[in-house]
Amino acid sequence: MKKIYFLLLTAFISCSPDYDTKYYKAISLDKKDTAILKLITAKGSFYGDYKVIYDGRSTDEGTISGNIIGDTLVGNFRYLSRDNTKLIDPIVFLKTGNKLKLGTGEAGTYMNFHVYKRGTVSFADSLLQFLPVKPEEVSNSFKVIY
């Protein structure tokens, strides 16, 4: 009987997805804004915490989640904005090596989902380029708000 439990436990553990947690930080080109990202990936999807600090005064802070398509992470950012309003916006990152570039585009809705309109996403003029950092550099930066 113990062998059966051991086999079932082994099968259950081996079938669980592999989660990979990474931390990133970006400083805008004009050195005024900072962004911090805790990113957890598993089998074609991602989720995590994301915070943008504008000029050291105000923040947009919340959670991100979505799908990984090739080298692109496409999802939504659910957050409490600078003016204390709960919002949902599309978000997209391009993974190049160990870096992430934040994409921009024209936002819209499709079947009540927040998305970028087809053909409008661009990474060429990315204001934020994320570099990996150690967890202790950003771990105290997040609070659960959304």
Secondary structure, DSSP 8 states (H G I E B T S, - for coil): -HHHHHHHHHHHHHHS---EEEEEEEE-TTSSEEEEEEEEEETTEEEEEEEEEETTTEEEEEEEEEEEETTEEEEEEEEE-TTS-EEEEEEEEEEETTEEEE-B--EEEETTEEEE-TT--B-TT-S-EEEEE-HHHHGGG-----
